[in-house]
Amino acid sequence: MPVDLLDEAHRALETTLPARGDDYRLGYHLSPPAGWMNDPNGVVYFRGEYHVFYQHHPYSPQWGPMYWGHARSADLVHWEHLPIALAPGDAFDRDGCFSGSAVVDGDTLYLIYTGHRWLGEPGNDEEGMQQVQCLASSTDGITFTKHGAVIEAAPHPDIMHFRDPKVWRRGDHWWMALGARQGDDPLLLLYRSRDLRQWECLGRALEGRRQPDGYMWECPDLFELEGRDVLLFSPQGLEPEGYERWNLFQNSYLLGRLDESAHFVAETELRELDHGHDFYAAQTLLAPDGRRLLWAWMDMWQSPMPSQAHHWCGALTLPRELSRDGARLRMRPARELTALRQSRQVLAIGTLEAQSRRLEVRGALLELELELELTGSTAERFGLALRCSDDGRERTLLYFDAMARRLVLDRQHSGAGVSGVRSVPVAPGQTRIALRIFLDRSSIEVFVDDGAYTLSSRIYPRPDSLGVSAFAVNGRGTFGEGAAWNL
Ligand code: FRU
């Protein structure tokens, strides 16, 4: 373990002063104390607490040699930042401790991650890279000892991208799923082990083609959910299609089964897991009560990240409970999150006739719960304007578009740097849309119809853009009674 690098990183974080005027600092989401964050890694329950690690660059708010940041929580609501768990710099992970996962075996917490090395100039894909799978362990859940590479080479010389091991226990083996790329085609590889150290390659659980499957499948997760196997992954290189896939990369899933010959047999089409602008690299854990909990990176590669001016960027979504509804997944906010609620305010908006009405509720940290009544509503669009500024220049809109029959999240006036709309379908015959909305200083997460759809996006409004309005355009819009809480 290169103790010097780890110590240096700890010192760098301690001496980074909180930047003044940081209007984007999240109130109840996990984000790094300073520096850069991307994927959630190694989400795991260990000795009565939830641990979340994440891809982290402590020295700047830009991606760089990757460390594993670390936080833990007993209740999924209050998080304690812990010392950085992994620092790069050994021969096998010289240029980065890339994404991976965590498992508990007896009293020991194991991290399995990708050791990354550039073969030429850092960042130069042309000159290539070497990726191996590494093991580290801890008995106190805080300090980790590296054990080096346990899979030292990809199973084929043409595979250069070979990363993001997800390990789980099934029967009397540990299993590992890995994302890979051979030439321009994506692959899901499967391995098996009895001791986490010696791994047997079982081959290609799933193979794709550049067209139409993309060129790389990052951050796989593979688990059983209510009788079906779920393959969750983050494909790169898909083209937008209709209303889908407008983010640079997406987080998608297939339902099916992992058969006896270690092939994943898909039984559904590929679906996006979340429909907002910022959702990637989701990872799950199995909680002791049987719930499948999920976190994703609530950002996207190459998106504007104005909090970088305040020396930090990146956040994780709220923890979500994943369940299956036939061929689709459903995500609800973890039930523990109701503990964030302060006093309840009733939202009694009623019917608006081609008008906009400012509501009494205000805030940057808010939860709102309400229904849009479609029966009897004649408006072309109706819904809510959130994080509104008093001068009318800023607002984040969430509304039913009757012509398109879609629920739209519009962040074209949501503050610094961001733009664009995302939307989800509203079924023919559906009579109401149930919304549960979480606002934090620089984020919005919308849970639609009890989590049948979710939209997660970063927004960067001014700190005084705190208003909430309801509106109906060209016609009547009816709102069911709802509630709001400051968080
Ligand atoms: C996904 C990803 C992973 C990789 C990590 C590097 O966002 O590209 O494939 O391990 O980020 O930070």
Residues whose N, C-alpha, C, O or C-beta is under 5 A from the ligand:
A	BS01	FRU	D39 Q55 M66 F98 S99 R163 D164 E218 C219 A281
